[in-house]
């Protein structure tokens, strides 16, 4: 392949940062600067709420939407919040403002660590999918793998998607979640008890609602609620994920988050896909899965460490290693 075709040029890519403007520690400002650093000629669109002050942000366009609000509830005296409708509205309105061929949808507290996306989007341009024009790139280690301990189907991360603009618009062009669905598990004590561990009482997780609403436009699925795990739905999950997505570790994509940083120390990694586990969905097999071996090693090392040291000591060690290696 000629070298000039090994990456997608900046001008063909727009970045849609969705969500509130995080002023603390200049999080959103730093996100903008990271995009500008690695993709200097790409357009940056901030999709946020009316009345937001973006004067100090290096952006090309701001989309201001009416805030649909969040669902606030309490469990064991802890305040929990579901922002699914905020995510849906700000993402779609931002994507609708894009004029370039490719889009990257990320949260306003995400940031870039490299320009690896330029090369990975070439794989998108050469791909085929039954559900979209081309496949969509997502971080593997942020998507729940139902073959592991958490049996949640149809749960990719909603933090980051990259692909053809028309495909991402199609993905996010779904209705907002109704109040009835937001309060779905209130009437089911056992279901509520199980599901609230994921900080929600909604019928689906935010990721499941987005993904299943999109898939229902393409095919028939009978997915009753977030906990509806059965072999038929698992088979559909595997088929759709392998056909729709390109999954790469967040470090290969060149992205991470301030609020929810991804690393081998992330507890979610134990329940998420590795690149090799995702490839297995397409029939590939490998004996050596470095990501899983390292994550398991760190998990059990943590358990052993906590037998001899306090949590405070463990977190000091963890913080040191994150600063040094992440």
C-alpha positions as a Markdown table, in Angstrom:
| # | Residue | x | y | z |
|---|---|---|---|---|
| 1 | Unk | 0.0 | 0.0 | 0.0 |
| 2 | Unk | 1.3 | 3.5 | -0.9 |
| 3 | Unk | 2.4 | 5.4 | 2.2 |
| 4 | Unk | 0.1 | 8.3 | 1.5 |
| 5 | Unk | -2.9 | 6.0 | 2.0 |
| 6 | Unk | -1.8 | 4.7 | 5.4 |
| 7 | Unk | -3.6 | 7.4 | 7.3 |
| 8 | Unk | -6.6 | 9.6 | 7.0 |
| 9 | Unk | -5.6 | 13.3 | 6.9 |
| 10 | Unk | -6.7 | 15.7 | 9.6 |
| 11 | Unk | -9.1 | 17.7 | 7.4 |
| 12 | Unk | -11.3 | 14.6 | 6.9 |
| 13 | Unk | -11.8 | 14.2 | 10.6 |
| 14 | Unk | -13.9 | 16.2 | 13.0 |
| 15 | Unk | -13.9 | 15.8 | 16.8 |
| 16 | Unk | -17.2 | 16.1 | 18.6 |
| 17 | Unk | -16.6 | 16.7 | 22.3 |
| 18 | Unk | -19.9 | 16.2 | 24.1 |
| 19 | Unk | -21.0 | 17.1 | 27.6 |
| 20 | Unk | -20.5 | 19.8 | 30.2 |
| 21 | Unk | -17.5 | 22.1 | 30.3 |
| 22 | Unk | -15.2 | 20.8 | 33.1 |
| 23 | Unk | -13.5 | 23.8 | 34.6 |
| 24 | Unk | -11.8 | 22.0 | 37.5 |
| 25 | Unk | -8.2 | 21.3 | 36.7 |
| 26 | Unk | -8.8 | 22.7 | 33.2 |
| 27 | Unk | -10.1 | 19.2 | 32.1 |
| 28 | Unk | -12.1 | 20.3 | 29.0 |
| 29 | Unk | -9.4 | 22.8 | 28.1 |
| 30 | Unk | -6.8 | 20.2 | 28.3 |
| 31 | Unk | -8.9 | 17.9 | 26.1 |
| 32 | Unk | -9.2 | 20.5 | 23.4 |
| 33 | Unk | -5.4 | 21.1 | 23.5 |
| 34 | Unk | -4.7 | 17.4 | 23.2 |
| 35 | Unk | -6.8 | 17.2 | 20.0 |
| 36 | Unk | -5.2 | 20.3 | 18.6 |
| 37 | Unk | -1.8 | 18.9 | 19.3 |
| 38 | Unk | -2.2 | 15.6 | 17.5 |
| 39 | Unk | -4.8 | 16.7 | 14.9 |
| 40 | Unk | -3.9 | 20.4 | 14.2 |
| 41 | Unk | -6.0 | 20.7 | 11.0 |
| 42 | Unk | -9.1 | 18.8 | 12.3 |
| 43 | Unk | -12.3 | 20.7 | 13.4 |
| 44 | Unk | -13.2 | 20.6 | 17.0 |
| 45 | Unk | -16.9 | 20.9 | 17.9 |
| 46 | Unk | -18.0 | 21.3 | 21.5 |
| 47 | Unk | -21.6 | 20.1 | 22.0 |
| 48 | Unk | -22.8 | 21.3 | 25.4 |
| 49 | Unk | -25.6 | 23.2 | 27.2 |
| 50 | Unk | -27.0 | 26.7 | 26.7 |
| 51 | Unk | -25.3 | 29.3 | 28.7 |
| 52 | Unk | -22.0 | 27.4 | 29.0 |
| 53 | Unk | -18.8 | 29.6 | 29.1 |
| 54 | Unk | -16.3 | 28.4 | 26.5 |
| 55 | Unk | -14.2 | 31.5 | 26.2 |
| 56 | Unk | -10.9 | 29.9 | 27.1 |
| 57 | Unk | -11.4 | 26.8 | 24.9 |
| 58 | Unk | -9.6 | 26.2 | 21.6 |
| 59 | Unk | -12.6 | 25.1 | 19.6 |
| 60 | Unk | -13.9 | 25.8 | 16.1 |
| 61 | Unk | -17.6 | 25.6 | 16.8 |
| 62 | Unk | -20.0 | 25.3 | 19.8 |
| 63 | Unk | -23.4 | 23.7 | 19.7 |
| 64 | Unk | -25.6 | 24.7 | 22.6 |
| 65 | Unk | -28.6 | 22.5 | 23.4 |
| 66 | Unk | -31.4 | 22.6 | 25.9 |
| 67 | Unk | -30.3 | 20.5 | 28.9 |
| 68 | Unk | -32.8 | 17.5 | 29.1 |
| 69 | Unk | -31.7 | 17.0 | 32.7 |
| 70 | Unk | -30.7 | 13.8 | 34.5 |
| 71 | Unk | -32.5 | 11.2 | 36.6 |
| 72 | Unk | -31.4 | 11.5 | 40.2 |
| 73 | Unk | -32.2 | 8.8 | 42.8 |
| 74 | Unk | -30.8 | 7.6 | 46.1 |
| 75 | Unk | -29.7 | 4.1 | 47.2 |
| 76 | Unk | -28.4 | 3.5 | 50.7 |
| 77 | Unk | -28.3 | 7.2 | 51.3 |
| 78 | Unk | -26.0 | 7.6 | 48.3 |
| 79 | Unk | -27.0 | 10.1 | 45.5 |
| 80 | Unk | -26.9 | 8.5 | 42.1 |
| 81 | Unk | -27.4 | 10.2 | 38.7 |
| 82 | Unk | -28.3 | 8.9 | 35.2 |
| 83 | Unk | -27.2 | 11.2 | 32.4 |
| 84 | Unk | -28.3 | 9.1 | 29.5 |
| 85 | Unk | -30.5 | 11.7 | 27.8 |
| 86 | Unk | -27.8 | 14.3 | 28.2 |
| 87 | Unk | -25.4 | 12.0 | 26.4 |
| 88 | Unk | -27.8 | 11.2 | 23.6 |
| 89 | Unk | -28.8 | 14.8 | 22.9 |
| 90 | Unk | -25.4 | 16.4 | 23.0 |
| 91 | Unk | -23.8 | 13.6 | 21.0 |
| 92 | Unk | -26.4 | 13.7 | 18.2 |
| 93 | Unk | -26.6 | 17.5 | 18.0 |
| 94 | Unk | -22.8 | 17.7 | 17.8 |
| 95 | Unk | -22.6 | 15.1 | 15.1 |
| 96 | Unk | -25.3 | 16.8 | 13.0 |
| 97 | Unk | -23.0 | 19.8 | 12.8 |
| 98 | Unk | -20.1 | 17.8 | 11.2 |
| 99 | Unk | -19.3 | 18.3 | 7.5 |
| 100 | Unk | -16.2 | 16.0 | 7.3 |
| 101 | Unk | -16.2 | 12.4 | 6.1 |
| 102 | Unk | -15.1 | 11.0 | 9.5 |
| 103 | Unk | -16.1 | 11.9 | 13.1 |
| 104 | Unk | -14.8 | 11.1 | 16.5 |
| 105 | Unk | -17.3 | 11.3 | 19.3 |
| 106 | Unk | -15.7 | 11.7 | 22.7 |
| 107 | Unk | -16.6 | 13.0 | 26.1 |
| 108 | Unk | -15.6 | 16.5 | 27.3 |
| 109 | Unk | -13.4 | 14.8 | 29.9 |
| 110 | Unk | -11.5 | 12.5 | 27.4 |
| 111 | Unk | -8.2 | 13.4 | 25.9 |
| 112 | Unk | -5.8 | 12.2 | 23.2 |
| 113 | Unk | -2.4 | 10.7 | 23.7 |
| 114 | Unk | -1.3 | 10.2 | 20.1 |
| 115 | Unk | -2.5 | 10.5 | 16.5 |
| 116 | Unk | -2.9 | 6.8 | 16.1 |
| 117 | Unk | -6.5 | 7.3 | 14.9 |
| 118 | Unk | -5.2 | 8.5 | 11.6 |
| 119 | Unk | -3.9 | 5.0 | 10.8 |
| 120 | Unk | -6.8 | 3.1 | 12.4 |
| 121 | Unk | -9.4 | 5.0 | 10.4 |
| 122 | Unk | -7.8 | 3.4 | 7.3 |
| 123 | Unk | -9.0 | 0.1 | 8.6 |
| 124 | Unk | -12.4 | 1.6 | 8.9 |
| 125 | Unk | -12.4 | 2.8 | 5.3 |
| 126 | Unk | -11.5 | -0.7 | 4.1 |
| 127 | Unk | -14.1 | -2.5 | 6.3 |
| 128 | Unk | -17.6 | -3.8 | 5.6 |
| 129 | Unk | -20.6 | -4.1 | 8.0 |
| 130 | Unk | -24.2 | -5.3 | 7.6 |
| 131 | Unk | -25.4 | -2.6 | 9.9 |
| 132 | Unk | -23.5 | 0.5 | 8.8 |
| 133 | Unk | -21.6 | 1.8 | 5.7 |
| 134 | Unk | -18.3 | 0.9 | 7.5 |
| 135 | Unk | -17.3 | -0.5 | 10.8 |
| 136 | Unk | -17.0 | 1.7 | 13.9 |
| 137 | Unk | -13.9 | 2.0 | 16.1 |
| 138 | Unk | -14.3 | 1.6 | 19.9 |
| 139 | Unk | -12.0 | 0.9 | 22.8 |
| 140 | Unk | -12.0 | -2.8 | 23.6 |
| 141 | Unk | -11.0 | -2.4 | 27.2 |
| 142 | Unk | -14.0 | -0.1 | 27.9 |
| 143 | Unk | -16.6 | -2.6 | 26.5 |
| 144 | Unk | -18.2 | -5.2 | 28.8 |
| 145 | Unk | -17.3 | -8.8 | 27.8 |
| 146 | Unk | -20.3 | -10.9 | 28.8 |
| 147 | Unk | -18.1 | -14.0 | 28.8 |
| 148 | Unk | -16.6 | -12.7 | 32.0 |
| 149 | Unk | -18.0 | -12.0 | 35.4 |
| 150 | Unk | -20.5 | -9.3 | 34.5 |
| 151 | Unk | -23.2 | -10.8 | 32.3 |
| 152 | Unk | -24.3 | -7.6 | 30.5 |
| 153 | Unk | -25.0 | -7.9 | 26.8 |
| 154 | Unk | -24.8 | -5.1 | 24.2 |
| 155 | Unk | -22.7 | -2.8 | 26.4 |
| 156 | Unk | -19.9 | -1.0 | 24.5 |
| 157 | Unk | -18.6 | 2.2 | 26.1 |
| 158 | Unk | -20.5 | 5.3 | 25.2 |
| 159 | Unk | -17.4 | 7.5 | 25.8 |
| 160 | Unk | -15.7 | 7.1 | 22.4 |
| 161 | Unk | -16.7 | 6.2 | 18.8 |
| 162 | Unk | -14.9 | 6.9 | 15.6 |
| 163 | Unk | -16.0 | 6.2 | 12.1 |
| 164 | Unk | -17.9 | 7.6 | 9.1 |
| 165 | Unk | -19.9 | 10.7 | 10.2 |
| 166 | Unk | -23.1 | 9.3 | 8.6 |
| 167 | Unk | -22.7 | 6.1 | 10.6 |
| 168 | Unk | -22.2 | 7.9 | 13.9 |
| 169 | Unk | -25.3 | 10.1 | 13.2 |
| 170 | Unk | -27.2 | 6.9 | 12.5 |
| 171 | Unk | -26.0 | 5.4 | 15.7 |
| 172 | Unk | -27.1 | 8.3 | 17.8 |
| 173 | Unk | -30.3 | 9.1 | 16.0 |
| 174 | Unk | -32.5 | 7.4 | 18.6 |
| 175 | Unk | -35.3 | 8.7 | 20.9 |
| 176 | Unk | -34.5 | 10.0 | 24.4 |
| 177 | Unk | -35.3 | 7.6 | 27.3 |
| 178 | Unk | -38.8 | 7.9 | 28.7 |
| 179 | Unk | -39.5 | 8.4 | 32.4 |
| 180 | Unk | -41.1 | 4.9 | 32.5 |
| 181 | Unk | -37.9 | 3.3 | 31.2 |
| 182 | Unk | -35.7 | 5.4 | 33.5 |
| 183 | Unk | -37.6 | 4.1 | 36.5 |
| 184 | Unk | -38.0 | 0.5 | 35.2 |
| 185 | Unk | -36.4 | -1.4 | 38.2 |
| 186 | Unk | -38.2 | 0.6 | 40.9 |
| 187 | Unk | -41.1 | -1.9 | 40.8 |
| 188 | Unk | -38.8 | -4.9 | 40.9 |
| 189 | Unk | -37.0 | -5.1 | 44.3 |
| 190 | Unk | -34.7 | -8.0 | 43.4 |
| 191 | Unk | -33.9 | -6.6 | 40.0 |
| 192 | Unk | -33.4 | -3.1 | 41.5 |
| 193 | Unk | -31.0 | -4.6 | 44.1 |
| 194 | Unk | -29.0 | -6.3 | 41.4 |
| 195 | Unk | -29.0 | -3.5 | 38.9 |
| 196 | Unk | -28.3 | -0.6 | 41.2 |
| 197 | Unk | -24.8 | -1.9 | 41.6 |
| 198 | Unk | -24.3 | -0.4 | 38.2 |
| 199 | Unk | -25.5 | 2.9 | 39.5 |
| 200 | Unk | -28.8 | 2.9 | 37.6 |
| 201 | Unk | -32.5 | 1.9 | 38.0 |
| 202 | Unk | -33.2 | 2.3 | 34.2 |
| 203 | Unk | -34.4 | -0.5 | 32.1 |
| 204 | Unk | -31.0 | -0.6 | 30.3 |
| 205 | Unk | -27.5 | 0.9 | 31.0 |
| 206 | Unk | -26.9 | 4.0 | 29.0 |
| 207 | Unk | -24.7 | 2.0 | 26.6 |
| 208 | Unk | -27.3 | -0.7 | 26.2 |
| 209 | Unk | -30.0 | 1.8 | 25.4 |
| 210 | Unk | -28.0 | 3.6 | 22.8 |
| 211 | Unk | -26.8 | 0.4 | 21.2 |
| 212 | Unk | -30.0 | -1.6 | 21.3 |
| 213 | Unk | -32.1 | 1.3 | 20.0 |
| 214 | Unk | -29.7 | 1.5 | 17.1 |
| 215 | Unk | -29.7 | -2.2 | 16.4 |
| 216 | Unk | -33.5 | -2.4 | 16.5 |
| 217 | Unk | -33.5 | -0.2 | 13.5 |
| 218 | Unk | -31.6 | -2.9 | 11.6 |
| 219 | Unk | -32.9 | -6.2 | 13.0 |
| 220 | Unk | -35.4 | -7.7 | 15.4 |
| 221 | Unk | -34.1 | -8.5 | 18.9 |
| 222 | Unk | -36.0 | -9.4 | 22.1 |
| 223 | Unk | -33.9 | -7.9 | 24.8 |
| 224 | Unk | -36.3 | -7.3 | 27.7 |
| 225 | Unk | -34.0 | -5.4 | 30.1 |
| 226 | Unk | -30.4 | -4.9 | 31.2 |
| 227 | Unk | -30.3 | -8.3 | 33.0 |
| 228 | Unk | -31.8 | -10.3 | 30.2 |
| 229 | Unk | -29.0 | -12.7 | 29.5 |
| 230 | Unk | -29.7 | -15.8 | 27.5 |
| 231 | Unk | -28.0 | -17.9 | 24.8 |
| 232 | Unk | -30.0 | -16.4 | 22.0 |
| 233 | Unk | -29.3 | -12.8 | 22.9 |
| 234 | Unk | -25.6 | -13.8 | 23.6 |
| 235 | Unk | -25.4 | -15.2 | 20.1 |
| 236 | Unk | -26.9 | -12.0 | 18.6 |
| 237 | Unk | -24.5 | -9.9 | 20.7 |
| 238 | Unk | -21.5 | -11.8 | 19.4 |
| 239 | Unk | -22.7 | -11.6 | 15.8 |
| 240 | Unk | -23.4 | -7.9 | 15.9 |
| 241 | Unk | -20.3 | -6.8 | 17.8 |
| 242 | Unk | -18.0 | -8.7 | 15.5 |
| 243 | Unk | -19.7 | -7.4 | 12.4 |
| 244 | Unk | -20.1 | -3.8 | 13.5 |
| 245 | Unk | -17.0 | -2.9 | 15.5 |
| 246 | Unk | -13.3 | -2.6 | 15.2 |
| 247 | Unk | -12.0 | -2.9 | 18.8 |
| 248 | Unk | -8.6 | -1.7 | 19.9 |
| 249 | Unk | -7.1 | -1.0 | 23.3 |
| 250 | Unk | -7.4 | 2.6 | 24.3 |
| 251 | Unk | -3.6 | 3.1 | 24.2 |
| 252 | Unk | -3.5 | 1.9 | 20.6 |
| 253 | Unk | -6.3 | 4.3 | 19.7 |
| 254 | Unk | -4.5 | 7.0 | 21.6 |
| 255 | Unk | -7.2 | 8.2 | 24.0 |
| 256 | Unk | -8.0 | 8.2 | 27.7 |
| 257 | Unk | -10.2 | 9.9 | 30.2 |
| 258 | Unk | -9.6 | 12.1 | 33.2 |
| 259 | Unk | -12.7 | 11.0 | 35.2 |
| 260 | Unk | -12.4 | 7.4 | 34.3 |
| 261 | Unk | -8.8 | 6.7 | 33.3 |
| 262 | Unk | -8.2 | 3.3 | 31.6 |
| 263 | Unk | -5.2 | 1.3 | 32.7 |
| 264 | Unk | -4.4 | -2.2 | 33.9 |
| 265 | Unk | -5.4 | -0.9 | 37.4 |
| 266 | Unk | -9.0 | -0.2 | 36.2 |
| 267 | Unk | -11.5 | -2.5 | 37.8 |
| 268 | Unk | -13.6 | -2.4 | 34.7 |
| 269 | Unk | -10.7 | -4.0 | 32.7 |
| 270 | Unk | -11.4 | -7.3 | 34.5 |
| 271 | Unk | -14.9 | -7.3 | 33.0 |
| 272 | Unk | -14.1 | -5.7 | 29.6 |
| 273 | Unk | -12.7 | -7.2 | 26.3 |
| 274 | Unk | -9.1 | -7.6 | 25.5 |
| 275 | Unk | -8.2 | -7.2 | 21.8 |
| 276 | Unk | -7.7 | -11.0 | 21.6 |
| 277 | Unk | -11.0 | -11.7 | 23.2 |
| 278 | Unk | -12.7 | -9.5 | 20.7 |
| 279 | Unk | -10.9 | -11.2 | 17.8 |
| 280 | Unk | -12.2 | -14.5 | 19.1 |
| 281 | Unk | -15.7 | -13.4 | 18.2 |
| 282 | Unk | -14.7 | -13.5 | 14.6 |
| 283 | Unk | -13.3 | -17.0 | 14.9 |
| 284 | Unk | -9.7 | -16.1 | 15.5 |
| 285 | Unk | -7.8 | -17.8 | 18.3 |
| 286 | Unk | -4.6 | -17.2 | 20.1 |
| 287 | Unk | -3.0 | -19.0 | 23.0 |
| 288 | Unk | -1.3 | -15.9 | 24.4 |
| 289 | Unk | -3.4 | -12.9 | 25.5 |
| 290 | Unk | -0.9 | -10.5 | 27.1 |
| 291 | Unk | -3.6 | -8.0 | 28.2 |
| 292 | Unk | -5.6 | -10.6 | 30.1 |
| 293 | Unk | -2.5 | -12.1 | 31.7 |
| 294 | Unk | -1.3 | -8.7 | 32.9 |
| 295 | Unk | -4.7 | -7.6 | 34.2 |
| 296 | Unk | -5.1 | -10.9 | 36.1 |
| 297 | Unk | -1.7 | -10.6 | 37.5 |
| 298 | Unk | -2.4 | -7.0 | 38.8 |
| 299 | Unk | -5.8 | -8.1 | 40.2 |
| 300 | Unk | -4.4 | -10.9 | 42.3 |
| 301 | Unk | -1.4 | -8.8 | 43.3 |
| 302 | Unk | -3.8 | -6.3 | 44.6 |
| 303 | Unk | -5.6 | -8.9 | 46.7 |
| 304 | Unk | -2.3 | -10.2 | 48.1 |
| 305 | Unk | -1.1 | -6.6 | 48.8 |
| 306 | Unk | -4.2 | -5.8 | 50.8 |
| 307 | Unk | -3.6 | -8.8 | 53.0 |
| 308 | Unk | -0.4 | -7.2 | 54.3 |
| 309 | Unk | -0.9 | -3.5 | 53.8 |
| 310 | Unk | -3.7 | -1.0 | 54.3 |
| 311 | Unk | -5.9 | 0.4 | 51.4 |
| 312 | Unk | -4.1 | 3.7 | 51.9 |
| 313 | Unk | -0.7 | 2.1 | 51.2 |
| 314 | Unk | -2.1 | 0.2 | 48.2 |
| 315 | Unk | -3.5 | 3.4 | 46.7 |
| 316 | Unk | -0.2 | 5.2 | 47.2 |
| 317 | Unk | 1.6 | 2.5 | 45.3 |
| 318 | Unk | -1.1 | 2.5 | 42.6 |
| 319 | Unk | -0.9 | 6.3 | 42.2 |
| 320 | Unk | 2.9 | 6.2 | 41.9 |
| 321 | Unk | 2.7 | 3.5 | 39.2 |
| 322 | Unk | 0.0 | 5.3 | 37.2 |
| 323 | Unk | 2.0 | 8.5 | 37.1 |
| 324 | Unk | 5.1 | 6.6 | 36.1 |
| 325 | Unk | 3.7 | 4.3 | 33.4 |
| 326 | Unk | 0.3 | 5.6 | 32.2 |
